[in-house]
Amino acid sequence: MNKLWGGRFLKSLDFNIELYLKSFDIDKFLFIYEIKVINAYTKCLFLNNYIDYEEKLKIINSLCLIKKKIKNINVEDIHSYLEFELVKYNGDLGKKIYLGKSRNDQITTITKLMLLDEIEKIHILLVFIRKSIISLAEKEYNSPMPGFTHLQIAQPITIGHYLLSWNEMLKRDHLNLLNCKKSLQYCPLGSAALSGHNYNINRNTIKKFLNFKNLTENSVDAVSDRDYIVMFAHFCNLIITHLSRISEDMIIWSNNNFDFLKLSDLISSGSSIMPQKKNPDLFELIRAKTGRIYGNSLSILTILKAQPLSYNKDNQEDKESLFDNVYTIKKTLNSFRKCLPILKFNKKNMYFSALKNYSTATDMADYLVKKGVLFREAHKIVGNCIQYCEKNNINLFNISLNELKRFSNLFEKNIFYDLSIEGSIKNKNIYGGTAPNQVLKSIQRSKFFLNNIILKFK
């Protein structure tokens, strides 16, 4: 196996150990970023008079040829591969351009560049998803449904209000992604192995060529820092958790006992033995991806735990979990994006379900409070009323005023507005509440915040 080291070694590595140490099969996915870094570094060497104009052109032209196709040769890593290819095209000049640079600062630089590109793609997916959710919420801003706590029918809300809860979760994820991007804006190149280098090479020039905004402050930390991978893993943990919670609701809603959601053929699958089945496989698989993502997060944290400063071979293992996180989150978001425009809610069933379980009982208690009753006393009065309704198999929507007056003389005809689904929803007329006019205001704010974060990503 070709190596960049070996001058002080008398014996060759054991063959199986050599294969175990090899990272080329993983690193090769960073090949285009390795090319980008060497291109920028070559220009910087020219500007600082370490190579002449002809040498710069020769290296840059050879990089154009090399990047067209990566060959599967027996090398230790992507850095070795590119250096050997440059030497093949340029002779000793291919070695000359590596002065002042180590694999240590190079690998973290190219990993950051890759992750910056992938974060931009994830950002675009999030924008599409959040726009779809907000649009769907706007369409259903006034459509009643039951709200749940403990998976029990609790109080009426609107579908639009419920959907905006998705947007709020994803808004936090979007902000986390933005923070990930900010953490990646520090260029480590120039830190060399761990202490910097002895050459008059302007790091600010490298930073500008590679479109970083800042320079790393400490060379020891720069080559060993993998916090940006941990931050991205944290982003992945939360967003897959949020998508899993949403998917769980969709799975429950599509169950025949709920029948809130009609599954489209475009996102469903069937049974190999039961011809009537339509299964929510997309949502089930999104739910299952949490295990994979959580495992990747544990992997990078365990790799970093107890590592002495600065760089160690342990960090070779940081990329498989990172690449898998990027791949899994992108695929999941893209699949989730496609399901949003075809979600079909059974609004009739949702409305009648909201009538169950005495869902406006709290509104009855609030009615009494407005009449001067202490809330705890009102709570007790309504609880006694619910017992009566259960015993007599009636609901709050068909109980008579005379029956209500058994529990309190404060009840008047206008109580029935508060007890209705529509009245209950409209009375939640508070910032962030489910009243339709508040939902519309929230939709406008959601659009504003989404546009704001789009601007911050630019």
C-alpha positions as CSV (number, residue, x, y, z in Angstrom):
1,M,0.0,0.0,0.0
2,N,1.4,3.4,-1.0
3,K,2.1,5.6,2.1
4,L,3.1,9.2,2.7
5,W,5.2,8.1,5.7
6,G,7.7,5.3,6.2
7,G,11.1,6.9,6.2
8,R,11.9,5.8,9.7
9,F,10.4,2.4,9.5
10,L,12.5,-0.7,8.8
11,K,9.6,-3.2,8.4
12,S,6.3,-3.1,6.5
13,L,3.0,-3.1,8.3
14,D,1.2,-6.4,8.8
15,F,-1.1,-6.9,5.8
16,N,-4.2,-7.3,7.8
17,I,-3.3,-4.4,10.1
18,E,-2.7,-2.3,7.0
19,L,-6.2,-3.1,5.7
20,Y,-7.7,-2.3,9.0
21,L,-6.0,1.1,9.1
22,K,-7.0,2.0,5.6
23,S,-9.7,4.7,5.2
24,F,-9.7,5.3,1.5
25,D,-13.1,3.6,0.9
26,I,-14.8,6.1,3.2
27,D,-12.6,9.2,2.5
28,K,-13.2,8.9,-1.2
29,F,-16.6,10.6,-0.7
30,L,-14.6,13.7,0.2
31,F,-12.5,13.6,-2.9
32,I,-14.0,16.8,-4.5
33,Y,-13.4,18.7,-1.4
34,E,-9.8,17.5,-1.2
35,I,-9.4,18.8,-4.8
36,K,-10.9,22.1,-3.7
37,V,-8.5,22.5,-0.8
38,I,-5.4,21.7,-2.8
39,N,-6.5,24.1,-5.5
40,A,-6.9,26.9,-2.9
41,Y,-3.7,26.0,-1.2
42,T,-1.8,26.1,-4.5
43,K,-3.0,29.6,-5.3
44,C,-2.0,30.7,-1.8
45,L,1.5,29.2,-2.3
46,F,1.8,31.2,-5.5
47,L,0.7,34.5,-3.8
48,N,3.3,33.9,-1.1
49,N,6.1,33.2,-3.7
50,Y,6.6,29.5,-2.8
51,I,5.8,28.4,-6.4
52,D,5.9,30.4,-9.6
53,Y,3.0,31.1,-12.0
54,E,3.8,28.2,-14.4
55,E,4.0,25.8,-11.5
56,K,0.6,27.0,-10.2
57,L,-1.0,26.5,-13.6
58,K,0.5,23.1,-13.9
59,I,-0.9,21.9,-10.6
60,I,-4.4,23.4,-11.2
61,N,-4.6,21.9,-14.7
62,S,-3.6,18.5,-13.3
63,L,-6.3,18.8,-10.6
64,C,-8.9,19.3,-13.4
65,L,-7.7,16.0,-15.0
66,I,-7.6,14.1,-11.7
67,K,-11.0,15.1,-10.4
68,K,-12.7,13.6,-13.5
69,K,-12.4,10.1,-12.2
70,I,-11.2,8.6,-9.0
71,K,-9.3,5.4,-9.4
72,N,-9.5,2.5,-7.0
73,I,-5.9,2.1,-6.2
74,N,-4.1,0.6,-3.1
75,V,-3.6,3.7,-1.0
76,E,-4.1,4.5,2.7
77,D,-6.4,7.5,2.4
78,I,-7.7,10.2,0.1
79,H,-4.8,12.5,0.9
80,S,-2.3,9.8,-0.2
81,Y,-4.3,9.2,-3.3
82,L,-4.3,12.8,-4.4
83,E,-0.7,13.4,-3.6
84,F,0.4,10.3,-5.6
85,E,-1.8,11.4,-8.5
86,L,-0.2,14.9,-8.4
87,V,3.3,13.5,-8.3
88,K,2.4,11.2,-11.3
89,Y,1.3,14.3,-13.3
90,N,3.9,16.8,-12.0
91,G,6.9,14.9,-10.6
92,D,8.5,16.6,-7.6
93,L,6.2,19.7,-8.0
94,G,3.4,17.4,-6.8
95,K,5.3,17.0,-3.5
96,K,6.4,20.6,-3.3
97,I,2.9,22.0,-2.8
98,Y,2.4,20.1,0.4
99,L,4.7,22.2,2.5
100,G,3.2,23.5,5.7
101,K,0.2,21.2,5.4
102,S,-0.7,18.0,7.3
103,R,-3.3,15.4,6.9
104,N,-4.6,16.5,10.3
105,D,-5.7,20.0,9.3
106,Q,-6.6,18.9,5.8
107,I,-9.2,16.3,6.9
108,T,-11.1,18.5,9.2
109,T,-11.1,21.2,6.5
110,I,-12.6,19.0,3.8
111,T,-15.1,17.5,6.3
112,K,-16.3,21.0,7.2
113,L,-16.6,22.0,3.5
114,M,-18.6,18.8,2.8
115,L,-20.9,19.4,5.7
116,L,-21.5,23.0,4.8
117,D,-22.7,21.9,1.3
118,E,-24.9,19.2,2.8
119,I,-26.4,21.6,5.4
120,E,-27.4,23.9,2.5
121,K,-29.3,21.0,0.9
122,I,-31.0,20.1,4.1
123,H,-31.9,23.8,4.6
124,I,-33.6,23.8,1.2
125,L,-35.6,20.7,2.1
126,L,-36.7,22.2,5.4
127,V,-37.9,25.3,3.6
128,F,-40.0,23.3,1.2
129,I,-41.5,21.2,4.1
130,R,-42.3,24.2,6.3
131,K,-43.9,26.1,3.5
132,S,-46.1,23.0,2.8
133,I,-47.1,22.7,6.4
134,I,-47.9,26.4,6.7
135,S,-49.9,26.2,3.5
136,L,-51.8,23.2,4.7
137,A,-52.5,24.9,8.1
138,E,-53.8,28.0,6.2
139,K,-56.3,25.7,4.4
140,E,-57.4,24.1,7.6
141,Y,-57.2,27.0,10.0
142,N,-60.9,26.7,10.9
143,S,-61.4,22.9,10.8
144,P,-62.2,21.4,14.2
145,M,-60.5,18.3,15.6
146,P,-59.9,16.8,19.0
147,G,-56.7,17.8,20.8
148,F,-55.1,15.0,22.9
149,T,-53.3,14.7,26.1
150,H,-52.2,11.2,27.3
151,L,-53.7,10.1,24.0
152,Q,-57.1,10.9,25.4
153,I,-59.5,13.4,23.9
154,A,-58.8,16.6,25.8
155,Q,-60.1,19.8,24.2
156,P,-61.2,20.9,20.7
157,I,-58.6,22.6,18.5
158,T,-58.3,23.2,14.8
159,I,-56.4,21.1,12.3
160,G,-54.5,24.3,11.3
161,H,-53.4,24.9,14.9
162,Y,-52.3,21.3,15.2
163,L,-50.3,21.5,11.9
164,L,-48.6,24.7,13.1
165,S,-47.2,22.7,16.0
166,W,-45.2,20.7,13.4
167,N,-43.9,24.0,12.0
168,E,-42.8,25.1,15.5
169,M,-40.8,21.9,16.0
170,L,-39.2,22.2,12.6
171,K,-38.5,25.9,13.2
172,R,-36.3,25.0,16.2
173,D,-34.6,22.3,14.1
174,H,-34.0,25.0,11.4
175,L,-32.4,27.2,14.0
176,N,-30.2,24.3,15.2
177,L,-29.1,23.8,11.6
178,L,-28.2,27.4,11.3
179,N,-26.1,27.1,14.5
180,C,-24.4,24.1,12.9
181,K,-23.6,26.2,9.9
182,K,-22.1,28.9,12.0
183,S,-19.9,26.4,13.9
184,L,-18.5,25.2,10.6
185,Q,-17.4,28.7,9.5
186,Y,-13.9,28.5,11.0
187,C,-11.1,27.5,8.7
188,P,-8.5,25.1,10.3
189,L,-6.1,25.0,7.3
190,G,-2.7,26.2,8.4
191,S,-2.8,24.4,11.7
192,A,-0.7,21.6,10.1
193,A,-0.2,18.6,12.4
194,L,-1.0,20.5,15.7
195,S,1.3,23.5,16.2
196,G,1.0,25.5,13.0
197,H,3.9,25.7,10.4
198,N,7.1,27.5,9.8
199,Y,6.1,29.2,6.5
200,N,4.9,32.6,5.6
201,I,1.6,31.5,4.2
202,N,-1.3,33.9,4.9
203,R,-4.2,31.9,6.5
204,N,-6.6,34.7,5.7
205,T,-6.0,34.2,2.0
206,I,-6.8,30.5,2.4
207,K,-9.9,31.3,4.3
208,K,-11.1,33.6,1.5
209,F,-10.4,31.1,-1.2
210,L,-12.4,28.4,0.6
211,N,-15.2,30.8,1.6
212,F,-14.9,30.4,5.3
213,K,-15.8,33.4,7.4
214,N,-13.3,33.0,10.3
215,L,-10.0,31.3,11.2
216,T,-9.6,28.8,14.0
217,E,-7.8,30.4,16.9
218,N,-5.8,27.5,18.3
219,S,-3.9,24.9,16.2
220,V,-4.1,22.2,18.9
221,D,-7.9,22.5,19.1
222,A,-8.3,23.0,15.3
223,V,-7.0,19.6,14.3
224,S,-8.8,17.7,17.0
225,D,-12.1,19.5,17.1
226,R,-15.1,17.5,16.0
227,D,-17.7,19.5,17.9
228,Y,-19.3,20.5,14.6
229,I,-20.0,16.8,13.9
230,V,-21.5,16.5,17.4
231,M,-23.7,19.6,16.8
232,F,-24.9,18.2,13.5
233,A,-25.6,14.8,15.2
234,H,-27.6,16.8,17.8
235,F,-29.6,18.4,15.0
236,C,-30.3,15.0,13.5
237,N,-31.4,13.6,16.9
238,L,-34.0,16.3,17.4
239,I,-35.3,16.5,13.9
240,I,-35.7,12.7,13.6
241,T,-37.4,12.7,17.0
242,H,-39.8,15.4,15.8
243,L,-40.5,13.6,12.6
244,S,-41.0,10.4,14.5
245,R,-43.6,12.0,16.8
246,I,-45.4,13.4,13.8
247,S,-45.3,10.0,12.1
248,E,-46.6,8.3,15.2
249,D,-49.7,10.6,15.0
250,M,-50.2,9.8,11.4
251,I,-50.0,6.0,12.1
252,I,-52.6,6.4,14.8
253,W,-54.8,8.6,12.8
254,S,-54.8,6.2,9.8
255,N,-55.9,3.4,12.1
256,N,-59.5,2.3,11.4
257,N,-60.5,3.0,15.0
258,F,-59.5,6.7,14.5
259,D,-60.0,7.1,10.8
260,F,-58.8,10.7,10.8
261,L,-56.4,10.2,7.9
262,K,-56.9,8.5,4.5
263,L,-53.6,7.1,3.3
264,S,-52.8,7.8,-0.3
265,D,-51.6,4.9,-2.4
266,L,-48.5,7.0,-3.2
267,I,-47.2,6.6,0.4
268,S,-48.7,3.3,1.5
269,S,-48.0,-0.4,0.9
270,G,-50.1,-3.5,1.2
271,S,-49.9,-6.9,2.8
272,S,-48.6,-10.0,1.0
273,I,-51.4,-12.1,2.5
274,M,-54.2,-9.7,3.5
275,P,-55.5,-8.0,0.4
276,Q,-57.6,-5.4,2.2
277,K,-54.6,-3.9,4.1
278,K,-53.1,-0.4,3.5
279,N,-50.1,0.1,5.7
280,P,-48.5,3.4,6.8
281,D,-45.0,2.0,6.0
282,L,-43.5,5.4,5.2
283,F,-44.4,6.8,8.7
284,E,-43.3,3.6,10.4
285,L,-39.9,3.7,8.7
286,I,-39.4,7.3,9.6
287,R,-40.2,6.4,13.2
288,A,-37.7,3.6,13.1
289,K,-34.9,5.8,11.7
290,T,-34.5,7.3,15.2
291,G,-32.6,4.2,16.3
292,R,-30.1,4.7,13.5
293,I,-29.6,8.4,14.1
294,Y,-29.3,8.0,17.9
295,G,-26.7,5.3,17.3
296,N,-24.7,7.6,15.1
297,S,-24.8,10.3,17.8
298,L,-23.5,7.9,20.5
299,S,-20.8,6.8,18.1
300,I,-19.2,10.3,17.7
301,L,-19.5,11.1,21.4
302,T,-17.9,7.8,22.3
303,I,-15.0,8.4,19.8
304,L,-14.3,11.8,21.4
305,K,-14.7,10.8,25.0
306,A,-11.3,10.6,26.8
307,Q,-9.2,11.4,23.7
308,P,-6.0,13.2,24.7
309,L,-5.3,16.4,22.8
310,S,-4.7,16.9,20.0
311,Y,-5.3,14.6,16.9
312,N,-5.6,10.8,17.3
313,K,-6.3,8.0,14.8
314,D,-9.7,7.6,16.6
315,N,-11.0,10.5,14.6
316,Q,-10.7,8.4,11.4
317,E,-14.0,6.8,12.7
318,D,-15.9,10.1,12.7
319,K,-17.0,10.1,9.1
320,E,-19.1,6.9,8.7
321,S,-21.7,8.0,11.2
322,L,-21.6,11.6,9.8
323,F,-22.1,10.4,6.3
324,D,-24.9,8.1,7.4
325,N,-26.6,11.0,9.3
326,V,-26.4,13.2,6.2
327,Y,-27.8,10.5,3.9
328,T,-30.6,9.4,6.3
329,I,-31.8,12.9,7.2
330,K,-31.8,14.0,3.5
331,K,-33.7,10.9,2.4
332,T,-36.2,11.1,5.3
333,L,-36.9,14.8,4.8
334,N,-37.4,14.3,1.0
335,S,-39.8,11.5,1.6
336,F,-41.7,13.5,4.3
337,R,-41.8,16.4,1.9
338,K,-43.6,14.3,-0.7
339,C,-46.3,13.1,1.6
340,L,-47.5,16.6,2.8
341,P,-49.4,17.7,-0.3
342,I,-51.4,14.4,-0.4
343,L,-52.4,14.2,3.3
344,K,-56.2,13.8,3.3
345,F,-57.9,14.4,6.6
346,N,-61.3,12.9,7.4
347,K,-62.7,16.2,8.8
348,K,-66.2,14.7,9.5
349,N,-64.8,12.0,11.7
350,M,-62.4,14.5,13.4
351,Y,-65.3,16.8,14.2
352,F,-67.5,14.1,15.6
353,S,-64.5,12.7,17.6
354,A,-64.1,16.2,19.1
355,L,-67.6,15.9,20.5
356,K,-66.6,12.9,22.6
357,N,-65.2,12.6,26.1
358,Y,-66.8,15.8,27.3
359,S,-64.1,17.7,25.6
360,T,-65.6,21.1,26.4
361,A,-65.8,20.4,30.2
362,T,-63.0,22.9,30.9
363,D,-65.0,25.6,29.1
364,M,-67.9,24.9,31.4
365,A,-65.6,25.4,34.4
366,D,-64.2,28.6,32.9
367,Y,-67.8,29.8,32.4
368,L,-68.5,29.5,36.1
369,V,-65.2,31.2,37.0
370,K,-66.2,34.2,34.9
371,K,-69.4,34.2,37.1
372,G,-67.2,34.5,40.2
373,V,-66.7,30.9,41.2
374,L,-63.2,29.8,42.3
375,F,-61.7,27.5,39.7
376,R,-61.2,24.6,42.1
377,E,-64.9,24.8,43.1
378,A,-65.9,25.1,39.4
379,H,-63.8,22.1,38.7
380,K,-65.7,20.1,41.3
381,I,-69.1,21.2,40.0
382,V,-68.3,20.2,36.5
383,G,-66.9,16.9,37.7
384,N,-70.2,16.1,39.4
385,C,-72.0,17.1,36.2
386,I,-69.8,14.7,34.2
387,Q,-70.7,11.9,36.6
388,Y,-74.4,12.6,36.1
389,C,-73.9,12.6,32.3
390,E,-72.1,9.3,32.3
391,K,-74.7,7.7,34.6
392,N,-77.5,8.9,32.3
393,N,-75.7,8.3,29.0
394,I,-75.9,11.9,27.8
395,N,-73.3,14.4,26.7
396,L,-72.7,18.1,27.5
397,F,-74.1,18.9,24.0
398,N,-77.5,17.5,24.7
399,I,-77.9,18.2,28.4
400,S,-80.8,20.5,29.3
401,L,-80.5,23.8,31.1
402,N,-82.7,22.5,33.9
403,E,-80.3,19.6,34.4
404,L,-77.3,21.9,34.5
405,K,-79.0,24.1,37.1
406,R,-79.0,21.1,39.5
407,F,-75.3,21.7,39.8
408,S,-75.3,25.5,39.7
409,N,-77.9,28.2,39.4
410,L,-75.3,30.3,37.6
411,F,-75.8,28.4,34.3
412,E,-77.7,30.4,31.7
413,K,-78.6,29.7,28.0
414,N,-75.3,31.2,26.8
415,I,-73.5,28.3,28.4
416,F,-74.4,26.2,25.3
417,Y,-72.2,28.4,23.1
418,D,-69.2,27.8,25.3
419,L,-70.0,24.1,25.3
420,S,-70.1,23.9,21.5
421,I,-67.0,22.8,19.5
422,E,-67.0,26.1,17.6
423,G,-67.5,28.2,20.8
424,S,-64.8,26.4,22.7
425,I,-62.3,26.9,19.8
426,K,-63.2,30.6,19.3
427,N,-62.9,31.4,23.0
428,K,-59.2,30.4,22.9
429,N,-58.6,33.8,21.5
430,I,-55.1,34.3,23.0
431,Y,-51.7,34.7,21.4
432,G,-50.7,31.1,20.4
433,G,-54.2,29.8,21.0
434,T,-56.4,27.7,18.7
435,A,-59.0,30.4,17.9
436,P,-59.2,30.6,14.1
437,N,-58.2,34.3,14.0
438,Q,-55.2,33.5,16.2
439,V,-54.2,30.6,13.9
440,L,-54.3,33.0,10.9
441,K,-52.1,35.5,12.8
442,S,-49.7,32.6,13.7
443,I,-49.6,31.6,10.1
444,Q,-48.5,35.1,9.1
445,R,-45.8,35.1,11.9
446,S,-44.7,31.7,10.7
447,K,-44.2,32.9,7.2
448,F,-42.2,35.9,8.5
449,F,-39.9,33.8,10.6
450,L,-39.4,31.3,7.8
451,N,-38.4,34.2,5.4
452,N,-36.1,35.5,8.1
453,I,-34.2,32.2,8.5
454,I,-33.9,31.9,4.8
455,L,-32.1,35.3,4.8
456,K,-29.8,34.2,7.6
457,F,-28.7,31.1,5.6
458,K,-27.5,33.4,2.7
